[in-house]
Amino acid sequence: MKSYIRILLVGIFSVYLVGCSSLKTVEQTAPKISVQKNAEPLVIAVLDQRPYVLNKDKSPAFEGLIRSGFGIPYSYNTATREPMSLYLGKRLTHGFKTAGITAELYPTSLDVTKGVLLEKLSQNGEKSLVVSFSEWKYDHHAFAKSAFYDTDIIILDNEGNTLVNKNFAGKDAIPSGVIANAMQEVYKARFEAIFADNEVRQALEH
């Protein structure tokens, strides 16, 4: 009986996750980035460094927790089941392309450290943007819901020199609505704020 109730609860939460409405697309939720249209082509790498993902406690697709009325947490992945790094990378890359920048998404994996990734990109001969996050999740309860992040933004010039290495961390409110779409709006606004930062913007246009 307990097993049946748990399955039922998971089913209800799954409906809440995506709901009856359709999932918003990459194009709809890509961040609007304002940079000079003649800025150099950019290689974008998004690296998942969340400790609970690296130790395999959570899936690379893990997006956050939805708690029952009793506070019991249930883990949820991205609505597309894609790893979070790819899920974010697609939206970020589209945002730069829409801004008029030639952008290419560089594949990453959990067995690649930040140091190794930066070394590889520094030898590419192209300008690179690395988004490395050690926290990126939501925690949703009927009475309290927040989205947490802790990410490093690193930009290398085409000779491998570091133009900026800056940390952004904090907590965002989650808007009402279907959680999968609400979180995409959170990510969109988060990236728009990060890439409006003067140091980051100057590095992109350097």
GROMACS elastic network, one bead per residue, 0.5 to 0.9 nm:
[ bonds ]
;  ai    aj funct       b0    kb
    1     4     6  0.50667   500
    1     5     6  0.63274   500
    1     6     6  0.86940   500
    2     5     6  0.51444   500
    2     6     6  0.62379   500
    2     7     6  0.87238   500
    3     6     6  0.51359   500
    3     7     6  0.62934   500
    3     8     6  0.86284   500
    4     7     6  0.51749   500
    4     8     6  0.61568   500
    4     9     6  0.86615   500
    5     9     6  0.61451   500
    5    10     6  0.86256   500
    6     9     6  0.50904   500
    6    10     6  0.62114   500
    6    11     6  0.85826   500
    7    10     6  0.51146   500
    7    11     6  0.61583   500
    7    12     6  0.86730   500
    8    11     6  0.50587   500
    8    12     6  0.62702   500
    8    13     6  0.87078   500
    9    12     6  0.50725   500
    9    13     6  0.62008   500
    9    14     6  0.85395   500
    9    68     6  0.80790   500
   10    13     6  0.50871   500
   10    14     6  0.60621   500
   10    15     6  0.87176   500
   10    74     6  0.77822   500
   11    14     6  0.50199   500
   11    15     6  0.64171   500
   11    16     6  0.87228   500
   12    15     6  0.52574   500
   12    16     6  0.64108   500
   12    17     6  0.87524   500
   13    17     6  0.60734   500
   13    18     6  0.89342   500
   13    66     6  0.76110   500
   13    68     6  0.85904   500
   13    74     6  0.86463   500
   14    18     6  0.66614   500
   14    19     6  0.77375   500
   14    76     6  0.84816   500
   15    18     6  0.56514   500
   15    20     6  0.74220   500
   15   178     6  0.89995   500
   16    20     6  0.84652   500
   16   177     6  0.89189   500
   16   178     6  0.62820   500
   16   179     6  0.70007   500
   16   180     6  0.87631   500
   17    66     6  0.89027   500
   17    76     6  0.82417   500
   17    79     6  0.77701   500
   17   178     6  0.59727   500
   17   179     6  0.51609   500
   17   180     6  0.56542   500
   17   181     6  0.86431   500
   18    21     6  0.70118   500
   18    22     6  0.73196   500
   18    23     6  0.68066   500
   18    79     6  0.70939   500
   18   178     6  0.58710   500
   18   179     6  0.67445   500
   18   180     6  0.57416   500
   18   181     6  0.76638   500
   19    22     6  0.76580   500
   19    23     6  0.87864   500
   19   177     6  0.88857   500
   19   178     6  0.58990   500
   19   179     6  0.83699   500
   19   180     6  0.86746   500
   20   178     6  0.86373   500
   21    24     6  0.89057   500
   21   178     6  0.78347   500
   22    25     6  0.89161   500
   22   181     6  0.86646   500
   23    79     6  0.77872   500
   23    80     6  0.89334   500
   23   178     6  0.88940   500
   23   180     6  0.70771   500
   23   181     6  0.62133   500
   24    27     6  0.82076   500
   24    28     6  0.61546   500
   24    29     6  0.68610   500
   24   180     6  0.83628   500
   24   181     6  0.59703   500
   24   184     6  0.78190   500
   25    28     6  0.51390   500
   25    29     6  0.63647   500
   25    30     6  0.84781   500
   25    91     6  0.88764   500
   26    29     6  0.53666   500
   26    30     6  0.57376   500
   26    87     6  0.87373   500
   26    90     6  0.68946   500
   26    91     6  0.52762   500
   26    92     6  0.89016   500
   26    94     6  0.74221   500
   26   184     6  0.89488   500
   27    30     6  0.55371   500
   27    91     6  0.72296   500
   27    94     6  0.69518   500
   27    95     6  0.81032   500
   28    31     6  0.88011   500
   28    91     6  0.89570   500
   29    32     6  0.88896   500
   29    91     6  0.67843   500
   29    95     6  0.87064   500
   29   181     6  0.87036   500
   29   184     6  0.60942   500
   29   185     6  0.63425   500
   29   187     6  0.81726   500
   29   188     6  0.59402   500
   30    33     6  0.89902   500
   30    88     6  0.89467   500
   30    90     6  0.81826   500
   30    92     6  0.60034   500
   30    93     6  0.80424   500
   30    94     6  0.60690   500
   30    96     6  0.87050   500
   30    98     6  0.87752   500
   30   184     6  0.85289   500
   30   185     6  0.88865   500
   30   187     6  0.86100   500
   30   188     6  0.59943   500
   30   191     6  0.89602   500
   31    91     6  0.70699   500
   31    92     6  0.64918   500
   31    94     6  0.80860   500
   31    95     6  0.51124   500
   31    96     6  0.81768   500
   31   185     6  0.89450   500
   31   187     6  0.79397   500
   31   189     6  0.68392   500
   31   190     6  0.83975   500
   31   191     6  0.61735   500
   31   192     6  0.55957   500
   32    95     6  0.57628   500
   32    96     6  0.78867   500
   32    98     6  0.78270   500
   32    99     6  0.72832   500
   32   188     6  0.77977   500
   32   189     6  0.86880   500
   32   191     6  0.84501   500
   32   192     6  0.61555   500
   33    95     6  0.62097   500
   33    96     6  0.63612   500
   33    98     6  0.81447   500
   33    99     6  0.60232   500
   33   191     6  0.83696   500
   33   192     6  0.62112   500
   33   195     6  0.66436   500
   33   196     6  0.75598   500
   34    37     6  0.86286   500
   34    96     6  0.86335   500
   34    99     6  0.64985   500
   34   192     6  0.86926   500
   34   195     6  0.79085   500
   34   196     6  0.74003   500
   34   201     6  0.83105   500
   35    38     6  0.85079   500
   35    39     6  0.72285   500
   35    96     6  0.86107   500
   35    99     6  0.69158   500
   35   100     6  0.84644   500
   35   101     6  0.83735   500
   35   195     6  0.88733   500
   35   196     6  0.89678   500
   35   201     6  0.69110   500
   35   202     6  0.88120   500
   35   204     6  0.73885   500
   35   205     6  0.66926   500
   36    39     6  0.54316   500
   36    99     6  0.82058   500
   36   100     6  0.81418   500
   36   101     6  0.83470   500
   36   204     6  0.86734   500
   36   205     6  0.64139   500
   37    40     6  0.86294   500
   37    99     6  0.66697   500
   37   100     6  0.51022   500
   37   101     6  0.61161   500
   38    41     6  0.87959   500
   38   100     6  0.77433   500
   38   101     6  0.73207   500
   38   205     6  0.83731   500
   39    42     6  0.85943   500
   39   100     6  0.84609   500
   39   101     6  0.64846   500
   39   102     6  0.86359   500
   39   204     6  0.70863   500
   39   205     6  0.54315   500
   39   206     6  0.77396   500
   40   101     6  0.71004   500
   40   102     6  0.74801   500
   40   126     6  0.85261   500
   40   127     6  0.70232   500
   40   204     6  0.80460   500
   40   205     6  0.75783   500
   40   206     6  0.85365   500
   41   101     6  0.60124   500
   41   103     6  0.58160   500
   41   104     6  0.82103   500
   41   126     6  0.73569   500
   41   127     6  0.66713   500
   41   128     6  0.85634   500
   42    96     6  0.86132   500
   42   101     6  0.72661   500
   42   102     6  0.61956   500
   42   104     6  0.64392   500
   42   105     6  0.87070   500
   42   126     6  0.68675   500
   42   127     6  0.52370   500
   42   128     6  0.54501   500
   42   129     6  0.68556   500
   42   204     6  0.87523   500
   43    93     6  0.88909   500
   43   102     6  0.85967   500
   43   103     6  0.57926   500
   43   105     6  0.60316   500
   43   106     6  0.63156   500
   43   121     6  0.83311   500
   43   126     6  0.68996   500
   43   127     6  0.62448   500
   43   129     6  0.61102   500
   43   130     6  0.84110   500
   44    89     6  0.74492   500
   44    92     6  0.83032   500
   44    93     6  0.69607   500
   44   103     6  0.69125   500
   44   104     6  0.59888   500
   44   106     6  0.56284   500
   44   107     6  0.87802   500
   44   127     6  0.88813   500
   44   128     6  0.59055   500
   44   130     6  0.60059   500
   44   131     6  0.78206   500
   45    85     6  0.84322   500
   45    89     6  0.72027   500
   45   104     6  0.86838   500
   45   105     6  0.60523   500
   45   107     6  0.66500   500
   45   108     6  0.67922   500
   45   117     6  0.85154   500
   45   121     6  0.89459   500
   45   128     6  0.76510   500
   45   129     6  0.62325   500
   45   131     6  0.62634   500
   45   132     6  0.81728   500
   46    84     6  0.88539   500
   46    85     6  0.52468   500
   46    86     6  0.72472   500
   46    88     6  0.74794   500
   46    89     6  0.58826   500
   46   105     6  0.82437   500
   46   106     6  0.77606   500
   46   107     6  0.79390   500
   46   108     6  0.68837   500
   46   129     6  0.83824   500
   46   130     6  0.58527   500
   46   132     6  0.58709   500
   46   133     6  0.80196   500
   47    85     6  0.59364   500
   47    86     6  0.89511   500
   47   107     6  0.89123   500
   47   108     6  0.61810   500
   47   109     6  0.73590   500
   47   110     6  0.77624   500
   47   112     6  0.84741   500
   47   113     6  0.84562   500
   47   114     6  0.74396   500
   47   117     6  0.86830   500
   47   130     6  0.73270   500
   47   131     6  0.61098   500
   47   133     6  0.64826   500
   47   134     6  0.89285   500
   48    51     6  0.89099   500
   48    53     6  0.78818   500
   48    54     6  0.81795   500
   48    60     6  0.76984   500
   48    83     6  0.87753   500
   48    84     6  0.73537   500
   48    85     6  0.58126   500
   48   108     6  0.83616   500
   48   109     6  0.78825   500
   48   110     6  0.67656   500
   48   131     6  0.85548   500
   48   132     6  0.61028   500
   48   133     6  0.55645   500
   48   134     6  0.67714   500
   48   135     6  0.85279   500
   48   136     6  0.88245   500
   49    52     6  0.86896   500
   49    53     6  0.73550   500
   49    54     6  0.66331   500
   49   110     6  0.75226   500
   49   113     6  0.82254   500
   49   114     6  0.83209   500
   49   132     6  0.65924   500
   49   133     6  0.55148   500
   49   135     6  0.75638   500
   50    53     6  0.53276   500
   50    54     6  0.62292   500
   50    55     6  0.87612   500
   50    60     6  0.89331   500
   50   133     6  0.65807   500
   50   135     6  0.53985   500
   50   136     6  0.74304   500
   51    54     6  0.50122   500
   51    55     6  0.61221   500
   51    56     6  0.84710   500
   51    57     6  0.86158   500
   51   134     6  0.68197   500
   51   135     6  0.81524   500
   52    55     6  0.53570   500
   52    56     6  0.62465   500
   52    57     6  0.51828   500
   52    58     6  0.56622   500
   52    59     6  0.85070   500
   53    57     6  0.58572   500
   53    59     6  0.58889   500
   53    60     6  0.58452   500
   53    61     6  0.88809   500
   53    62     6  0.79098   500
   53   110     6  0.82999   500
   54    57     6  0.76961   500
   54    58     6  0.80783   500
   54    59     6  0.88455   500
   54    60     6  0.82519   500
   54   110     6  0.65068   500
   54   111     6  0.82800   500
   55    58     6  0.77657   500
   56    59     6  0.64752   500
   56    60     6  0.82493   500
   58    61     6  0.80434   500
   58    62     6  0.61147   500
   58    75     6  0.82593   500
   59    62     6  0.51094   500
   59    63     6  0.89001   500
   59    77     6  0.76011   500
   59    83     6  0.78216   500
   60    63     6  0.85844   500
   60    77     6  0.83000   500
   60    82     6  0.79106   500
   60    84     6  0.61345   500
   60    85     6  0.78674   500
   60   110     6  0.81683   500
   61    76     6  0.82885   500
   61    78     6  0.56100   500
   61    79     6  0.88715   500
   61    80     6  0.86906   500
   61    81     6  0.57918   500
   61    82     6  0.54768   500
   61    85     6  0.81563   500
   61    86     6  0.89423   500
   61    87     6  0.83887   500
   62    65     6  0.87774   500
   62    75     6  0.70957   500
   62    76     6  0.59112   500
   62    78     6  0.63435   500
   62    81     6  0.84556   500
   62    83     6  0.73847   500
   62    84     6  0.68281   500
   62   137     6  0.77500   500
   63    75     6  0.77056   500
   63    76     6  0.57952   500
   63    78     6  0.54804   500
   63    79     6  0.88077   500
   63    84     6  0.70143   500
   63   136     6  0.73696   500
   63   137     6  0.52301   500
   63   138     6  0.66729   500
   64    74     6  0.83460   500
   64    75     6  0.59172   500
   64    76     6  0.54805   500
   64    77     6  0.68525   500
   64    78     6  0.85208   500
   64   136     6  0.81825   500
   64   139     6  0.58221   500
   64   140     6  0.78062   500
   64   147     6  0.83361   500
   65    73     6  0.57792   500
   65    74     6  0.54010   500
   65    76     6  0.59865   500
   65    77     6  0.89473   500
   65   137     6  0.76799   500
   65   138     6  0.60430   500
   65   140     6  0.59586   500
   65   141     6  0.84948   500
   66    71     6  0.86998   500
   66    72     6  0.81718   500
   66    73     6  0.56667   500
   66    74     6  0.53483   500
   66    75     6  0.66482   500
   66    76     6  0.73219   500
   66   138     6  0.81471   500
   66   139     6  0.61162   500
   66   141     6  0.61005   500
   66   142     6  0.89002   500
   66   145     6  0.89329   500
   67    70     6  0.74383   500
   67    72     6  0.50703   500
   67    74     6  0.60242   500
   67    75     6  0.87848   500
   67   139     6  0.76184   500
   67   140     6  0.60492   500
   67   141     6  0.50760   500
   67   142     6  0.77907   500
   68    71     6  0.50270   500
   68    72     6  0.51848   500
   68    73     6  0.65933   500
   68    74     6  0.78198   500
   68   141     6  0.69728   500
   68   142     6  0.80368   500
   69    72     6  0.74444   500
   69   141     6  0.75228   500
   69   142     6  0.71583   500
   70    73     6  0.89953   500
   71   141     6  0.72677   500
   73   139     6  0.85056   500
   73   140     6  0.87561   500
   73   141     6  0.88444   500
   76    79     6  0.83370   500
   77    80     6  0.80289   500
   77    81     6  0.60233   500
   77    82     6  0.80770   500
   77    83     6  0.83424   500
   77    84     6  0.83298   500
   78    81     6  0.50492   500
   78    82     6  0.62628   500
   78    83     6  0.74074   500
   78    84     6  0.68613   500
   78    87     6  0.75733   500
   78   180     6  0.73412   500
   79    82     6  0.77841   500
   79   180     6  0.62597   500
   80    83     6  0.87649   500
   80    87     6  0.80663   500
   81    84     6  0.85436   500
   81    87     6  0.87001   500
   82    85     6  0.81452   500
   82    86     6  0.63813   500
   82    87     6  0.58563   500
   83    86     6  0.54063   500
   83    87     6  0.61201   500
   83    88     6  0.86750   500
   84    88     6  0.60168   500
   84    89     6  0.81869   500
   84   136     6  0.87521   500
   85    88     6  0.54205   500
   85    89     6  0.58317   500
   85    90     6  0.86146   500
   85   107     6  0.89716   500
   85   108     6  0.78203   500
   85   109     6  0.87270   500
   85   131     6  0.89332   500
   85   132     6  0.89466   500
   85   133     6  0.89698   500
   86    90     6  0.60218   500
   86    91     6  0.86730   500
   86   105     6  0.86978   500
   86   107     6  0.80009   500
   86   108     6  0.84482   500
   87    90     6  0.56968   500
   87    91     6  0.69033   500
   87    92     6  0.89647   500
   88    91     6  0.53600   500
   88    92     6  0.60957   500
   88    93     6  0.85432   500
   88   187     6  0.79616   500
   89    92     6  0.50608   500
   89    93     6  0.59051   500
   89    94     6  0.84259   500
   89   105     6  0.66244   500
   89   106     6  0.86924   500
   89   131     6  0.88161   500
   90    93     6  0.52764   500
   90    94     6  0.61876   500
   90    95     6  0.86381   500
   90   105     6  0.73082   500
   91    94     6  0.52085   500
   91    95     6  0.62210   500
   91    96     6  0.89276   500
   91   188     6  0.82441   500
   92    95     6  0.50594   500
   92    96     6  0.65580   500
   92    97     6  0.88001   500
   92   105     6  0.88823   500
   92   188     6  0.85230   500
   92   191     6  0.78725   500
   93    96     6  0.53102   500
   93    97     6  0.62864   500
   93    98     6  0.86556   500
   93   102     6  0.89773   500
   93   103     6  0.59695   500
   93   104     6  0.66944   500
   93   105     6  0.63794   500
   94    97     6  0.50164   500
   94    98     6  0.60540   500
   94    99     6  0.85535   500
   94   103     6  0.79244   500
   95    98     6  0.51797   500
   95    99     6  0.63280   500
   95   100     6  0.89533   500
   95   101     6  0.88865   500
   96   100     6  0.65628   500
   96   101     6  0.53859   500
   96   102     6  0.72953   500
   96   103     6  0.63691   500
   97   100     6  0.51529   500
   97   102     6  0.57361   500
   97   103     6  0.59259   500
   97   104     6  0.89018   500
   98   101     6  0.72194   500
   99   102     6  0.89479   500
  100   103     6  0.89864   500
  108   111     6  0.85215   500
  108   112     6  0.69735   500
  108   117     6  0.80726   500
  109   112     6  0.56939   500
  109   113     6  0.87218   500
  110   113     6  0.75633   500
  112   115     6  0.82405   500
  112   116     6  0.63408   500
  112   117     6  0.64677   500
  113   116     6  0.53092   500
  113   117     6  0.61891   500
  113   118     6  0.86522   500
  114   117     6  0.50730   500
  114   118     6  0.61074   500
  114   119     6  0.85527   500
  114   130     6  0.89345   500
  114   132     6  0.74676   500
  115   118     6  0.52558   500
  115   119     6  0.61958   500
  115   120     6  0.87335   500
  116   119     6  0.50793   500
  116   120     6  0.62600   500
  116   121     6  0.86801   500
  117   120     6  0.52083   500
  117   121     6  0.62042   500
  117   122     6  0.85465   500
  117   130     6  0.87352   500
  118   121     6  0.51027   500
  118   122     6  0.59360   500
  118   123     6  0.87172   500
  118   128     6  0.89306   500
  118   130     6  0.79694   500
  118   154     6  0.89591   500
  118   156     6  0.84816   500
  118   160     6  0.83838   500
  119   122     6  0.51748   500
  119   123     6  0.66477   500
  119   160     6  0.81656   500
  120   123     6  0.54679   500
  120   124     6  0.67094   500
  121   124     6  0.51199   500
  121   125     6  0.78239   500
  121   126     6  0.77060   500
  121   127     6  0.83457   500
  121   128     6  0.66915   500
  121   156     6  0.80928   500
  121   158     6  0.89907   500
  121   160     6  0.71820   500
  122   125     6  0.68504   500
  122   126     6  0.77983   500
  122   127     6  0.83351   500
  122   128     6  0.78915   500
  122   156     6  0.69485   500
  122   157     6  0.79784   500
  122   158     6  0.72889   500
  122   159     6  0.64908   500
  122   161     6  0.72944   500
  122   162     6  0.89524   500
  123   126     6  0.80819   500
  123   158     6  0.83641   500
  123   159     6  0.73687   500
  123   160     6  0.64757   500
  124   127     6  0.82043   500
  124   128     6  0.87103   500
  124   158     6  0.74357   500
  124   159     6  0.82140   500
  124   160     6  0.79973   500
  125   157     6  0.82664   500
  125   159     6  0.58385   500
  125   160     6  0.73102   500
  126   156     6  0.83189   500
  126   157     6  0.68324   500
  126   159     6  0.72530   500
  126   160     6  0.80247   500
  127   155     6  0.74365   500
  127   156     6  0.56224   500
  127   159     6  0.77230   500
  127   160     6  0.76574   500
  127   204     6  0.87440   500
  128   154     6  0.80624   500
  128   155     6  0.56078   500
  128   156     6  0.50607   500
  128   157     6  0.65282   500
  128   158     6  0.73389   500
  128   160     6  0.83088   500
  129   153     6  0.72552   500
  129   154     6  0.58087   500
  129   156     6  0.65579   500
  129   204     6  0.84752   500
  130   152     6  0.77695   500
  130   153     6  0.58718   500
  130   154     6  0.50179   500
  130   155     6  0.63015   500
  130   156     6  0.83394   500
  131   151     6  0.67015   500
  131   152     6  0.58740   500
  131   154     6  0.66225   500
  131   155     6  0.89131   500
  132   150     6  0.86347   500
  132   151     6  0.54870   500
  132   152     6  0.51447   500
  132   153     6  0.66565   500
  132   154     6  0.80967   500
  133   136     6  0.66626   500
  133   149     6  0.73699   500
  133   150     6  0.57153   500
  133   152     6  0.61827   500
  133   153     6  0.87277   500
  134   149     6  0.76394   500
  134   150     6  0.56578   500
  134   151     6  0.61312   500
  134   152     6  0.83787   500
  135   148     6  0.67038   500
  135   151     6  0.69156   500
  135   169     6  0.84835   500
  136   147     6  0.74676   500
  136   148     6  0.56343   500
  136   150     6  0.66385   500
  136   151     6  0.80599   500
  137   146     6  0.86699   500
  137   147     6  0.57476   500
  137   148     6  0.55197   500
  137   149     6  0.67721   500
  138   145     6  0.73714   500
  138   146     6  0.57042   500
  138   148     6  0.60139   500
  138   149     6  0.87993   500
  138   172     6  0.89824   500
  138   174     6  0.83502   500
  138   183     6  0.82219   500
  139   144     6  0.80848   500
  139   145     6  0.56869   500
  139   146     6  0.56196   500
  139   147     6  0.63521   500
  139   148     6  0.81207   500
  140   143     6  0.82759   500
  140   144     6  0.63562   500
  140   146     6  0.64541   500
  140   147     6  0.82828   500
  140   174     6  0.84623   500
  140   179     6  0.89578   500
  141   144     6  0.50663   500
  141   145     6  0.55184   500
  141   146     6  0.88541   500
  142   145     6  0.72669   500
  145   172     6  0.89504   500
  145   173     6  0.67675   500
  145   174     6  0.62186   500
  145   175     6  0.89986   500
  146   171     6  0.63900   500
  146   172     6  0.57074   500
  146   173     6  0.50107   500
  146   174     6  0.57321   500
  147   170     6  0.84109   500
  147   171     6  0.54775   500
  147   172     6  0.50043   500
  147   173     6  0.62987   500
  147   174     6  0.65577   500
  147   183     6  0.81815   500
  147   186     6  0.80117   500
  148   169     6  0.76833   500
  148   170     6  0.59427   500
  148   172     6  0.64226   500
  149   168     6  0.77102   500
  149   169     6  0.52954   500
  149   170     6  0.56163   500
  149   171     6  0.64397   500
  149   172     6  0.83529   500
  150   167     6  0.72038   500
  150   168     6  0.58143   500
  150   170     6  0.66432   500
  151   166     6  0.84003   500
  151   167     6  0.56902   500
  151   168     6  0.53489   500
  151   169     6  0.62035   500
  152   165     6  0.67605   500
  152   166     6  0.55825   500
  152   168     6  0.62689   500
  152   169     6  0.86020   500
  153   164     6  0.74316   500
  153   165     6  0.56567   500
  153   166     6  0.52931   500
  153   167     6  0.62247   500
  153   168     6  0.76513   500
  153   194     6  0.85512   500
  153   200     6  0.78902   500
  154   162     6  0.71920   500
  154   163     6  0.75430   500
  154   164     6  0.55304   500
  154   166     6  0.65740   500
  154   167     6  0.87746   500
  154   200     6  0.85413   500
  155   161     6  0.84128   500
  155   162     6  0.59566   500
  155   163     6  0.54748   500
  155   164     6  0.53545   500
  155   165     6  0.67051   500
  155   200     6  0.79010   500
  155   203     6  0.67425   500
  155   204     6  0.73114   500
  156   159     6  0.75739   500
  156   160     6  0.53155   500
  156   161     6  0.52699   500
  156   163     6  0.55296   500
  156   164     6  0.73981   500
  156   165     6  0.89994   500
  156   203     6  0.84168   500
  157   160     6  0.53298   500
  157   161     6  0.53915   500
  157   162     6  0.65602   500
  157   163     6  0.65462   500
  157   203     6  0.84725   500
  157   204     6  0.88970   500
  157   206     6  0.82712   500
  158   161     6  0.74636   500
  162   165     6  0.70804   500
  163   199     6  0.89270   500
  163   200     6  0.85610   500
  163   202     6  0.88761   500
  163   203     6  0.55870   500
  163   204     6  0.84884   500
  163   206     6  0.82381   500
  164   199     6  0.70006   500
  164   200     6  0.65515   500
  164   202     6  0.89986   500
  164   203     6  0.62856   500
  165   200     6  0.85159   500
  166   199     6  0.84998   500
  166   200     6  0.79673   500
  168   194     6  0.74492   500
  172   186     6  0.73355   500
  172   190     6  0.83107   500
  173   186     6  0.79351   500
  174   179     6  0.82788   500
  174   182     6  0.65755   500
  174   183     6  0.68904   500
  174   185     6  0.87207   500
  174   186     6  0.67906   500
  175   179     6  0.83693   500
  175   182     6  0.57871   500
  175   183     6  0.80230   500
  175   185     6  0.82413   500
  175   186     6  0.79081   500
  176   179     6  0.75842   500
  176   182     6  0.67545   500
  177   180     6  0.86300   500
  177   181     6  0.74275   500
  177   182     6  0.61122   500
  178   181     6  0.56357   500
  178   182     6  0.59833   500
  178   183     6  0.86432   500
  179   183     6  0.59738   500
  179   184     6  0.85710   500
  180   183     6  0.54455   500
  180   184     6  0.65746   500
  181   184     6  0.51069   500
  181   185     6  0.64891   500
  181   186     6  0.87905   500
  182   185     6  0.52149   500
  182   186     6  0.64172   500
  182   187     6  0.89066   500
  183   187     6  0.62223   500
  183   188     6  0.85198   500
  184   187     6  0.51041   500
  184   188     6  0.61311   500
  184   189     6  0.86954   500
  185   188     6  0.50059   500
  185   189     6  0.62342   500
  185   190     6  0.84745   500
  186   189     6  0.53176   500
  186   190     6  0.60307   500
  186   191     6  0.86654   500
  187   191     6  0.61041   500
  187   192     6  0.84570   500
  188   191     6  0.54346   500
  188   192     6  0.61966   500
  188   193     6  0.87653   500
  189   192     6  0.50384   500
  189   193     6  0.62420   500
  189   194     6  0.86799   500
  190   193     6  0.52851   500
  190   194     6  0.62973   500
  190   195     6  0.87808   500
  191   195     6  0.60676   500
  191   196     6  0.83818   500
  192   195     6  0.53734   500
  192   196     6  0.61024   500
  192   197     6  0.88991   500
  193   196     6  0.51311   500
  193   197     6  0.66589   500
  194   197     6  0.54747   500
  194   200     6  0.75471   500
  194   201     6  0.88715   500
  195   198     6  0.79618   500
  195   199     6  0.88799   500
  195   200     6  0.60120   500
  195   201     6  0.59461   500
  195   204     6  0.88914   500
  196   199     6  0.86870   500
  196   200     6  0.72831   500
  196   201     6  0.61863   500
  197   200     6  0.53969   500
  197   201     6  0.59773   500
  197   202     6  0.85218   500
  198   201     6  0.51222   500
  198   202     6  0.59810   500
  198   203     6  0.85125   500
  199   202     6  0.52500   500
  199   203     6  0.62241   500
  199   204     6  0.87271   500
  200   203     6  0.51561   500
  200   204     6  0.62957   500
  200   205     6  0.87673   500
  201   204     6  0.50953   500
  201   205     6  0.62924   500
  201   206     6  0.85056   500
  202   205     6  0.50994   500
  202   206     6  0.58017   500
